[in-house]
């Protein structure tokens, strides 16, 4: 196998769970389940189909002869008919009624919807696990002051946990959108060649009620509450576009989060897990690169690029359908799922072991806090009889001089020393130290984190109690 291309999603990244969802055995066993469901419902509604035929089919759901199917497909150039004949050879008594009244999209499209929904269930579970892990991190560090950044320039203080809550907010929004999409999911159903149900109307001698019942009954047998009310030959490809767009949205959130982690690791404030024997660089032995976060960023870019394909397909389907969707969706939809699955596994691995270096954070805060404390210093000096405008000008001058010391001469920030030695402020060293408690500058960050977790995160945790806390072992 080493002399032909291997898909990295299979070899390196995606989980066994997601690979099984998009596996040939899951796809084609669902085809057979759909043929059985169709036959059962047609029999129940009065067509001449026997219990023996149905039991024969049920005995061969999973023992699929893939080699035989491939051989027939080479001859007939039609994947569905190849599997009809392969199934029929295993079920000779049932052969006459397999696929009765159906078109290829009956098994192909309905299976795609079943598989995508299974994939969304797994994405939802892994997203919930990540939300839980990040919320624990946010709660743990909700009161640890850290520099906030705008434009990647030091701004007012926030806390380590509040910043993690920003990542969480994006992921919670994704979870909410995922819930909506899953609840909207409907089966294509039993619609016939161009979606008119003409073949089934013929089978049931013009009985519209039975055709409608058949459509609903099959949907329920396959685990759906409803089928789409109208389709062409295929379900509208807007569904694929909506699904991949949601996967893209989660990828966007993970990309933003891991970019932040990469920058924090460069600042030596927060570090992703680094194993005892892990090598950061083949040449620079001292390096501790954020390789997991980088991998997520890399894979998320791929998902974002895939997002366009289903949109192009959906917008260019002609009338009831064309076949230029098929090859594209086999790749774009499945690989978007497999790639996001990998990203969530890696993100869960990262979130399980992030290290916070509080002393480094304190040092960075201490270097900038004097500038941020200037307004409070002015207010305190005014209380002691100072002139606000005069004090403001003095602070401005001292700040500029202190900034020069830091930027041009590479020295420590001496702004506080300048203020202490300037009699206009009338403040002692003790007075100034009281004004430099970093926790006084984080606003409501701790309270925001607590309230956010209670209102938005805990309901998600409650829904996924049995899945939370799972550790993820990565392939590489």
N, C-alpha and C positions, 0 to 999 in steps of 0.2 A: 504493500500500500504506500510505501514511501516514494514510489516513482510517479505518483499522480497527485494532483492538487487535493489538499485537505482543507475543509472549511474551518478557519480558526474559531468560529462560534461553537463548533462541535468539539474541537480538539482542546481549546484553551479556556473558553469563557462561559458558555451557557450551562445551566444546571441540568441534571438528569431529568428532573421533573418537567421542565419546559421542553426539553428535547423529546420526551415521550409524548407530550401533548401534540407536537407537530410531526410525530413519527408516521411512517407509512402504515404501521399496524393500527394506530389509532384512526387514521384517515379511512382506511379501507374496511376496517371492522365497523365503523360508523356507517359506511355505505350499506353494508349488509344489515345492520340494525334498521336502517331506514327502509330497505326493501321488505324486511319482516314486518315493520310497523305498518307499511302500506298494505301488505297482504292481509294482515290481521284486521285492519279497519275495513278494507274492501269486503272481506268475508262477513264481518259483523253487519255490514250494510247490505248484504244479500247476494254478493257475487259468488260464483261457483268455485270456491277455494276451500280445500280440506284442511283439517287439523294436521293430518299426516304431512302435507306439504309444508306447513308452517314449522312443525317440529323438526322436519328434515333440515330446513334452513337454519333453525336455531342451533342445531348440532354442529354447524360449520361457520360460526361467526368469526372465530379467531384463527383457524387453521387455513390461512390463505396461501395458495401456491403462487408466490410472486413470480417465479420463473415461468410458469405456464401463462400467467397474465401478460408478462412481457413478450412472450413468444406470439401470443394471439394479437397483441397490440401492434407488433411489427407487420402483421398481415393486414389487419383491418384499419390501422391508423386511427384508432378511437379508443381512448382509455376506458370509458364507461362500458362500452360493449365488450371490451376485452375482459373486464371483471364480471360482467353479466354471464359471459360464456364460461369463465373459470368457476364461478359460483354454481352455475348450472350443471357443469360436469360433476361437481361434488354432490349436487342435489338434483338428480335426473327427474324425480317425480315432480319437483317444484319448478323445474325449468320453464314450463309453459306460462307460469304466472309471475315469474320474477320481473320486476320493472313494469308491471302491467299498467298501461295508460300514462306512464311517466316519461319525462324527457331527461337528458343527462344532468341538467341543472337540479333536478330533484335530489339526486344524491350529492352532486358536486357542491352546489350552493348551500344546501342545508347542512352539509358536513362542515363547510367553511365557517358557517355561523356557529355551529356547535363547538368547533375547535377554538375559534376566536373567543367565545364566551368562557371556555375552560381556561384559556390563556389569561383573560382579564381577571378571573377568580384568583389565579396564582399571583398575578401582579398586585392585586388588591391586598392579598395576604402579606406579601413581602413588603409592600409599602407601609402597611400597618405596623409591621415589626420594626421598620426603620423609624417611623414616627414615634413609636414607644421608646426606642433607644435614644433618639435625639432629645426627647422630652425629659428623660432621666438626666442626660447631660445638662440640659438647660436648667433644670431644677437645681442640680448640684452646684452650678456656677452662676446662679441668677444674681448673686450679690457681690461677685468679684469684679471690681471696677477695671475697665480696660479702655484704651483709647478708641473712640469712635473715629471713623474716617469718612470724609466726603472728598471725592476726587483723588482718593488715596493720599490725602493730606490730613494730618491730625485735626480732629474737630472736637466737639464736646465729648465728655466721657459717656460710655454706655457700660454694659457689663458683658462678661463672656457668655453668660446664659441668655441674655437678651438678644445677642447676635445670633445664637443658635436658634432662638425663637423665630428670627426672620427666615431662616432656612425652613423651619417647621411650618410657618405660615404658608409658604409656597406649596409644600407637600400636602398639607391639609386641604388646600384648595384643589389639588390634583385628586386627592381621595374623594372629595365631594363630587367632582366631575365624573369620576370613575363609577361611583354609586349610581349617578343619574343614567349614565350610558348603559350599565348592566341592567338596570330596571327597564330601560327602553327596548332591550334586545328582544326581537321577535324572529320566529322562524320564517324562511321563505314559504314553506308549506307546499301544498299540492296544487300546482298552478298550470301544468301542461307546457306545451312547446313555446307559445308566445305569451303565456300568462293569462290566457282566456279560459282555461279549464275545459276547452272544447272536448278533449279526448275523454275526460272523466264524465262529462255530460252525456257523451255517447255511451259509455260503459253502463251508466245508470239510466239509460233510456229517457233522457231529458229531465230527470228528477233533480231540480236545482237544490232542493233541500238536502238531499243526500250528498251532493257535491260539496256543499258548505259544511255539512257534518264531517265529511271525510277530511277536509282541510283542518278543521279544529281538532278532530280526534288524533290525527297523526302528530300535530304539534304537541298535544298534551302527552302522548306516548313518549315523545322525545324530550320531554322536560321543559316545554315552553308553554306559557299560558295563552299565547296568541300567535298567529302567523300574520305576516304583512298583508294588509287588505288588498293591495294591488302590486303586481310585479310585471316586468316584461318576461322574457325567457329567464332572466336572472334577477336576483334582488338588486335594488339600486346600488351602484358602486359607491354612492355617497356613504354607505355604512362603512366600507373599508377606509374611506377617507377620514371619517369621524373617529374610527378606532385608532388609526395610526397617528392622527393628529393629537389624540389624548396621550398616546405613548410618547409622542414628541414633547408634549407639555411636561410630563414627568422628567424626561431627559433634560429639558431646559432647566428645571428646578435643581436637578442633581449637578448639572454643569456649573450653575451659579454657586452652589454650595461648595463644590470641590475646588473651584477657582479660589474661593475665599480661604479654604483650608491650605491650599498651596501657598498663598501669600502669607498666611499666619505661620506656616512652617518656615518660610524664608526669614520671617521676623523672629523665629525661635520662641514664639509664644505658645503655639499649639502644634502638636505633632501627631500624625497618624501612627498606627501601630508599626513598630519596626522590630522584626524578629532577631533573635540573638545571632543567627548565622546569615542574616540577610546582607547582601552586598549592594551598597548604594551606587558605586561606580567601579568599572573595571580598572580605571587608572588612578582615581582619587579615593583612597581607602577610607578617608575620614567622612565622606559624604553620606548624608541621610536624606535621600530624595523622597518626595511624596509620590512614590510610584503608583500607589493604588488610586489616589485622587487623580493623577495624570491619566491613568488608564480609563477611569470613568469619563473624564473630559474628552478623551479620544473617542471612546465608543459613543458618547452622547452626540458628538458631531456627526457620526455616521447615521444615527437615528434621525437627526435633523435633516440630513440629506435625503433620507428615504421618505420623509414626509411628503415630498412633492409628487412622487410616483403615483400613489392612489388618487391624488387630486387630478393629475393629468388623465388618468384612466377614466375617472368618473365624469370628467367634463367632455370626453370624446367618445363616449358610448353612443352608437347610432341607434335611434329608435328603440326596438325591443332588445337588442344586444349585438355586439360584434365580438370576435374572438381575440382582439388585441388586448384584452384585459388579462387573459389567462396566464401567459408566461410571466407577465409583469407581477401579478399579485402572488404567484407562487413564491417569488423572491422577496418582494418588498414587505408584504404583510408578515410573513413568517420571520424574516430576519429582523424586522423591527421588534417583534416580541422577544426573539432570542437575545437580541442585543440589550434591550432594556432589562430583561431578566438578569443578565450578567451584571449590568450596572447596579441593580438593586442588591445583588449578592455582595458585590464589592463594597458598596456604601454601607451595608449592614456590618460587614467586617470592620470597616473604618470606624463606624459609630460605636462598636463594641469596645474599642481600646484607645480612644483619643487621649493624649496626654497633655495636660495644661501646665505650663511652667509659670507659676504665679510670681516668682521673684523677677523673672525677665519682664513680665507684664508690669509689675510695680516699678521697675527701673524706667521703662518707657513712659509710664504715666508720670513719674516724678520729673522726667525731663521736660514735659509739656505742661504739667499742671500749673506752674507759676503763671504762664500766659492766660490759662483759662480762669484762674482765680482772681484776675485783676479787677473784675467788676465787683466781686465781693470785698476785695481789699479797699476799693474806693468807697463802697457803702459804709464799711466799718470806720474808715478815716473821717467820713462826713459826720458820723454819729459823734465823733470826738471833736467836732467843731471845724473840720476842714471845708474848703470850697470845692464843690464837685467839679467845676470846670478846670480849676487850677490843678486839682489832683489828676484829672483825666489827661491833661497835657503832660504832666510829669510822668505818668505811667507810660504814655506813648513814647516819650523820649527814652526812658529807661528800657522799654521793650525793644526798641530799635537797636540800642547799644548792646543789650544782652543777645539779641539775635545775631549781631555781627560777631560777637565772641564765639558763638556756637558754630555759625556757618563758615566764617572766614578764618578764624584762628583755631577752630576745632576744640575749643575749651568747653567747660561745663556751663550750663545756664546759670548766670549769677544775678538774675532779675530780683530774686527775693533779698539777696544781700544788699543790692542797691536800694531797694525800698526800705529795708530795715535801717540803713544808714542815712536815709533822707529824712530830716526832721519834719518836713512838711506833712508826713503821714502820721507821725506820732504813734507808731506801732512798735511794740517790742518783738523779740524773736518768738516768745511764747504766744503773743497775739497772732502772729503770722502763721505759726504752726497749727493753731486752732482753725484757721481758715483754709488749711491745706489737707483736710481729711477728704480723701478721694471719694468716699461713699456719699459725701454731701453733694456731689456733682453728677450723680447717675440718675437723678430724677426719680421716676416711678418704675424704673427698669425691673427691680425684683417683683414688685406688685403686678406689673404687666405680665411677666412670665407666669406667675402663679395663677392669675385669672385666666390667661389664655389656655393654659394646660387644663384647667378645670372645665372651662366652657367648650373648648374645641377639640382637645386631644383625648380627654378621658372617655367621651362617648365612643370614640374609635377604639380605644383600648378595650372597652367593655365588650364590643362586638367580636373582638379577636383574642379573647382571654387565653384560649388553648394554644394559640400560635406564638404568643409573645415570648421574648427572651431567647429565641433560637440563635445558636452560634452558627456561623457560616465558614466552612473550610473552602478556600479557593483552590482551583486546579493548579494555578501558577501564581 
